[in-house]
């Protein structure tokens, strides 16, 4: 038997089982569209029974990719003509044949456990007398595969230590874990989401600024989608919410890319809203330290004012990977700041944040630290609050035509004129 506690290495008071039957029994039956399953019931491949969420957006059942002999338990969008999978329970432990059963076991004599597919696509286990989300015994939203659905959280649950992240399919018809992941890195001075392929970082989100991540091209002001980011002693997580339930959106990671797709009925398919990496300037470390990437210039790499190419020969060959160095060393007492607007903020590996400091004190705080090289406002809402400070070299910066935020780079007074 293969259970969730084995697949995900967690123990629960019940087990969610994919039972391998000895006999292969085919008994075609009409599908009954319900969204709950009691402990006395089961789903089998042969019965063709599924669970359908209230509203009919999501469906849970067994499926077999075209041309494959292995079976999986998954959740997919029910109303999209081309089947789109949102979650796969046993992606790395497929059933070798059509002898699969989903059942609940481990009920005690007092409380009844119910399995339920919620309207938002979350498959949950709960006691029959508890509908509160905080009382779920188990939920699929805690174990994402390649897709982030509305109201699903991506990031750390600090109480359990669980990091919820996305992992691509191995191929278009193989849902097993692929090589590309999108996960939150909390080892940086400020948390950032990192797109990784085979342990190589290929894109980062930039830090959250109260409205957005500076390196993700989310469109602000949409009347049907709200973005949420939480950072406290319980969790560090991102989610999004659809205020118009007739419009559907999802984040999906595939080989080397993170994509947002949106489906607005009566359209018959998904539209690609944006994809990362977006362009050459999204490539990590294309331009070295103290330089930034700008699509509107040629070459794309530019030294920050007050800096000169570290290797002029390579720079003349349009290779900016070695970056730039200061024209004039910092003096301490006579330093000031150059304001760069519409920027993706530097990598936060060398950053620290003070979320309570008045923004008018940011410059003073940075100047008081001889290692401080730049700062930016931590939360840009309502006039700004708090500051992010960088020490050491500034790396992985880009300039946008629109969006981004202001970055203040420390320079010697001689380079500010």
C-alpha positions in Angstrom: 0.0 0.0 0.0 1.1 3.5 -0.8 -0.2 6.3 1.5 0.2 10.0 1.8 2.2 9.6 5.0 4.7 7.6 2.8 4.6 9.8 -0.2 5.1 13.0 1.8 6.9 11.5 4.9 4.3 12.8 7.3 2.2 10.9 9.9 -1.4 11.7 10.5 -4.2 10.2 12.7 -5.6 8.7 9.5 -4.1 7.6 6.3 -5.0 8.6 2.7 -4.5 5.4 0.8 -3.9 4.4 -2.8 -4.6 0.7 -2.5 -3.2 -1.7 -5.1 -5.8 -4.4 -5.7 -4.8 -7.9 -6.7 -7.7 -8.3 -9.2 -8.5 -6.1 -12.1 -12.2 -5.5 -12.2 -14.0 -3.5 -14.9 -17.5 -2.4 -14.0 -18.4 0.7 -16.0 -20.7 3.0 -14.2 -22.1 6.4 -14.7 -20.2 9.1 -12.9 -21.9 10.6 -9.8 -21.0 14.2 -9.4 -20.5 14.7 -5.7 -17.8 16.6 -3.8 -17.5 14.5 -0.6 -16.6 10.9 0.3 -17.2 9.1 3.5 -15.0 6.5 5.1 -17.5 3.8 4.0 -17.0 4.9 0.3 -14.1 4.7 -2.2 -13.1 5.8 -5.6 -11.8 3.2 -8.0 -10.3 3.4 -11.5 -12.8 0.8 -12.7 -15.9 2.6 -11.4 -15.0 5.8 -13.2 -16.4 7.7 -10.2 -15.0 11.2 -9.5 -15.5 14.1 -7.1 -16.6 17.4 -8.5 -16.2 20.7 -6.6 -19.2 22.8 -5.9 -19.6 25.1 -8.9 -18.1 22.4 -11.2 -14.7 24.0 -11.7 -12.5 21.2 -10.5 -12.7 17.4 -10.7 -10.8 14.7 -8.8 -10.2 11.2 -10.0 -7.8 8.8 -11.5 -6.3 9.5 -14.9 -3.8 7.9 -17.3 -1.7 10.2 -19.6 -2.1 9.5 -23.3 0.3 6.7 -24.4 1.2 5.8 -20.8 0.2 2.7 -18.9 0.6 4.3 -15.4 -2.3 5.7 -13.4 -2.4 8.7 -11.2 -4.8 10.4 -8.8 -5.2 14.0 -9.7 -7.3 17.2 -9.8 -8.1 18.9 -13.1 -10.2 21.8 -14.4 -13.5 20.2 -15.4 -14.8 22.8 -17.8 -11.7 23.5 -20.0 -11.9 21.6 -23.3 -8.3 20.6 -23.1 -7.7 18.9 -19.8 -5.5 21.0 -17.5 -4.2 19.3 -14.3 -3.8 21.3 -11.1 -2.5 18.6 -8.7 -1.2 15.0 -8.8 -1.2 13.0 -5.5 1.2 10.2 -6.5 3.3 11.9 -9.2 6.4 9.9 -8.3 4.5 6.7 -7.2 2.2 5.9 -10.1 -0.1 2.9 -10.2 1.3 0.3 -12.6 -2.1 -0.8 -13.8 -5.8 0.0 -13.4 -6.2 -1.5 -10.0 -6.4 1.7 -8.0 -8.7 2.6 -5.1 -8.9 5.8 -3.0 -10.3 5.3 0.5 -10.1 6.8 3.9 -9.0 4.6 6.9 -8.2 5.1 10.5 -11.6 6.5 11.7 -12.2 6.3 15.5 -15.6 5.3 17.0 -16.6 8.9 17.8 -15.6 11.2 14.9 -16.2 10.5 11.3 -13.6 11.6 8.7 -14.8 13.1 5.5 -12.8 13.7 2.3 -14.0 16.8 0.4 -13.1 18.6 -2.8 -13.6 22.3 -2.1 -14.7 25.0 -4.6 -11.2 26.3 -4.9 -9.7 22.9 -5.8 -8.4 22.1 -2.4 -8.8 18.4 -1.5 -9.2 18.1 2.3 -9.7 15.6 5.1 -11.7 16.8 8.0 -13.9 15.6 10.8 -17.5 15.7 9.9 -18.3 18.2 12.7 -15.5 20.7 11.7 -15.7 22.9 8.6 -13.0 25.3 9.7 -9.9 25.4 7.5 -7.7 25.5 10.6 -9.1 22.2 11.6 -8.2 20.3 8.4 -6.5 17.0 9.1 -4.8 17.1 5.7 -5.1 19.2 2.6 -3.7 19.0 -0.9 -2.8 22.7 -0.8 0.0 21.8 1.6 1.6 19.7 -1.1 1.6 21.6 -4.5 2.9 19.9 -7.6 3.5 22.3 -10.6 0.6 24.6 -10.1 -0.4 27.4 -7.7 -4.2 27.9 -7.5 -6.0 30.9 -6.0 -5.9 30.9 -2.2 -3.1 28.2 -2.2 0.0 29.4 -0.3 3.6 29.2 -1.6 6.3 29.5 0.9 7.1 28.4 4.5 4.8 27.3 7.2 7.1 28.1 10.1 5.0 26.1 12.6 5.5 22.8 10.7 8.7 23.7 8.9 7.1 22.8 5.6 8.2 24.7 2.5 5.5 24.6 -0.1 7.0 25.0 -3.6 6.3 24.2 -7.2 8.1 21.5 -9.3 7.6 21.0 -13.0 6.4 17.9 -14.7 9.2 15.8 -16.2 7.5 16.1 -19.6 4.1 17.1 -21.1 2.7 13.6 -20.5 4.8 12.6 -17.5 3.7 14.2 -14.2 6.7 12.9 -12.2 8.9 15.5 -10.6 10.9 17.4 -13.3 14.1 19.6 -13.0 12.7 23.0 -12.5 11.4 24.3 -9.1 10.1 27.6 -7.9 10.6 28.1 -4.2 11.0 30.6 -1.4 14.6 31.2 -0.2 14.6 32.6 3.3 18.4 32.4 3.7 18.7 35.8 2.0 18.5 39.0 4.0 15.0 39.3 2.6 13.0 36.3 1.3 12.8 36.0 -2.4 11.3 33.3 -4.7 13.9 31.7 -6.9 13.4 29.8 -10.2 15.9 26.9 -10.2 16.8 24.3 -12.8 19.0 21.5 -11.6 20.3 23.6 -8.7 21.2 26.5 -11.0 19.3 29.8 -10.2 17.9 31.2 -13.3 15.5 34.0 -12.1 14.6 35.6 -8.8 11.5 37.5 -7.8 13.1 40.5 -6.0 11.9 41.3 -2.5 8.2 42.1 -1.7 7.6 45.9 -1.4 4.1 45.9 0.0 2.5 45.7 -3.4 4.5 43.4 -5.5 7.8 41.6 -6.0 10.0 43.9 -7.9 11.1 41.2 -10.4 7.7 39.8 -11.3 5.6 41.5 -14.0 2.2 41.2 -12.2 -0.2 43.8 -13.4 -1.5 46.1 -10.7 -5.0 47.4 -10.5 -6.8 44.4 -11.9 -10.4 44.3 -10.6 -10.5 40.5 -10.4 -7.2 39.5 -8.8 -5.5 40.5 -5.5 -2.0 39.5 -4.4 -1.1 38.7 -0.8 2.2 38.3 1.0 2.5 37.4 4.7 5.7 37.5 6.7 5.3 36.8 10.5 6.2 34.3 13.1 3.8 31.8 11.7 4.5 31.8 8.0 6.3 33.5 5.1 4.0 32.9 2.1 2.6 34.3 -1.1 -0.9 33.7 -2.5 -3.4 35.4 -4.8 -7.2 35.6 -4.7 -9.7 36.0 -7.4 -12.4 38.5 -6.5 -14.4 37.5 -9.6 -15.0 33.8 -9.4 -16.0 33.5 -13.0 -12.4 34.2 -14.0 -9.7 31.6 -13.4 -5.9 32.1 -13.1 -3.0 29.8 -12.1 0.8 29.9 -11.8 2.5 27.0 -13.4 6.2 26.1 -13.5 7.5 24.2 -16.5 11.0 23.6 -17.8 13.0 26.8 -17.2 9.9 29.0 -16.9 7.2 30.3 -14.6 3.9 31.1 -16.3 0.7 32.8 -15.3 -2.3 31.6 -17.3 -5.8 33.2 -17.2 -9.0 31.7 -18.5 -12.0 34.0 -18.9 -15.2 32.2 -20.1 -16.7 31.8 -22.6 -13.2 31.5 -24.0 -12.4 27.9 -24.7 -8.8 27.9 -23.5 -6.0 29.5 -21.4 -4.3 32.8 -22.3 -0.6 33.3 -21.3 -0.6 36.4 -19.1 3.1 36.5 -18.6 6.2 34.2 -18.4 9.5 34.4 -16.6 12.2 34.8 -17.6 10.7 37.5 -19.8 13.8 38.7 -21.7 17.6 38.8 -21.7 17.7 41.1 -18.7 16.0 38.5 -16.6 19.1 36.3 -16.9 20.8 36.2 -13.6 24.2 37.9 -13.4 24.3 38.9 -17.1 25.6 42.2 -15.8 28.1 42.1 -13.0 28.4 44.1 -9.8 27.5 47.8 -9.8 25.9 47.5 -13.2 22.4 47.1 -14.4 20.6 45.7 -17.4 18.5 47.9 -19.6 16.7 46.6 -22.7 16.6 50.1 -24.3 20.4 50.5 -24.4 23.1 48.8 -26.5 24.9 47.1 -24.9 22.3 46.1 -22.4 24.7 46.3 -19.4 25.4 49.8 -18.0 27.6 50.9 -15.2 25.8 52.9 -12.4 26.9 56.5 -12.6 30.1 56.9 -10.5 31.3 53.5 -11.6 33.5 52.4 -14.6 33.9 49.0 -16.3 36.1 46.6 -14.3 37.5 45.1 -17.5 37.3 47.6 -20.4 38.4 45.1 -23.0 35.5 42.7 -22.1 33.1 45.6 -21.8 34.0 46.8 -25.3 33.1 43.3 -26.5 29.6 43.8 -25.0 30.4 41.3 -22.1 29.3 43.1 -18.9 29.6 40.0 -16.7 32.6 41.3 -14.7 30.7 44.5 -13.8 32.0 47.8 -12.7 34.1 49.4 -10.0 33.9 52.8 -8.2 35.5 55.8 -9.9 36.1 57.4 -6.4 36.3 55.6 -3.1 33.7 56.4 -0.5 34.9 59.0 2.0 32.3 58.5 4.7 31.7 62.1 5.8 31.1 63.5 2.3 29.1 60.7 0.7 25.6 61.1 -0.8 23.1 59.1 -2.8 22.2 58.6 -6.4 18.5 57.8 -7.1 17.8 55.2 -9.7 14.2 54.8 -10.6 12.2 51.9 -12.1 14.7 49.3 -10.8 14.5 45.7 -9.9 16.2 45.7 -6.6 19.6 44.0 -6.1 20.0 40.4 -4.9 19.2 40.5 -1.2 21.9 38.0 -0.1 23.7 41.0 1.6 20.7 42.9 2.6 19.0 43.6 5.9 15.7 45.2 6.6 14.2 47.5 9.3 10.5 47.6 8.8 9.7 50.2 11.4 12.2 53.0 10.6 10.9 56.2 9.2 11.9 56.5 5.6 13.4 59.9 6.3 15.9 58.2 8.5 17.1 55.6 5.8 19.8 57.9 4.4 21.1 58.8 7.8 21.2 55.1 8.9 23.1 54.0 5.7 25.6 56.8 6.0 26.3 55.8 9.6 27.4 52.4 8.5 30.7 52.4 6.5 29.7 49.1 4.9 26.3 50.3 3.6 26.3 50.7 -0.2 22.6 51.4 -0.9 19.1 51.4 0.4 15.5 51.2 -0.8 12.1 51.6 0.9 10.8 48.4 2.3 7.1 49.1 2.0 6.1 51.6 -0.6 2.5 51.9 0.4 1.1 55.0 2.0 4.2 57.1 1.6 6.6 54.4 2.5 7.7 52.7 5.7 10.9 50.9 6.7 14.2 50.5 4.8 16.2 47.7 3.1 20.0 48.2 3.4 22.7 46.6 1.3 26.3 46.0 2.4 29.0 44.9 0.0 28.6 44.8 -3.8 25.3 45.4 -5.6 24.5 42.6 -8.0 21.7 41.5 -10.4 20.0 44.8 -11.0 17.8 45.7 -14.0 15.9 48.8 -15.1 12.3 48.6 -16.3 10.5 51.0 -18.6 7.6 51.0 -16.1 7.3 49.5 -12.6 10.1 48.5 -10.3 11.1 50.9 -7.5 13.6 53.5 -6.5 17.1 52.4 -5.4 19.5 54.8 -3.7 23.2 54.1 -4.4 25.9 55.6 -2.1 28.5 57.6 -3.9 31.4 59.9 -3.1 30.3 63.5 -3.4 32.8 63.9 -6.3 30.7 61.6 -8.4 27.3 63.2 -7.6 27.8 66.4 -9.5 
